[in-house]
Amino acid sequence: HVQLQACGGGAVQAAGSLRLSCVVSGITFANYAIGWVRQAPGTEREVISCISIRDGATYYADSVKGRFTISSDKAKNTVYLQMNSLKPEDTAVYFCAADFGQGVTRYWSLYEHWGQGTKVTVSS
């Protein structure tokens, strides 16, 4: 049984920071890419970051590049998303998701396993 459990969301003011965590179980961690996908009302679901656990390759959407950092802890089967310089437009539900294979996955429809979302609200 594959489980991805996201946590760390909350309400912050603009320019603040949050760190999201995704704890993964039920898969061979190193064989997957783990991504963060966000969904805001009235917007298309978007992969904002992804990391290939095996080789460490990363992807960032232009909207978060330079502000967010994705990382993994193989010993803990956990992926983190450090979110700095938050903006109101970052407000969304953030999901972690897993895709089997090599490299990073940039499109949300390709992910195979999904966790529950964690809400992030950024106010001005």
Secondary structure, 3 states (H helix, E strand, C coil): CCEEEEECCEEEECCCCEEEEEEEECCCHHHEEEEEEEECCCCCCEEEEEEECCCCCEEECCCCCCCEEEEEEHHHCEEEEEECCCCHHHCEEEEEEEEECCCCCCCHHHCCEECECEEEEEEC
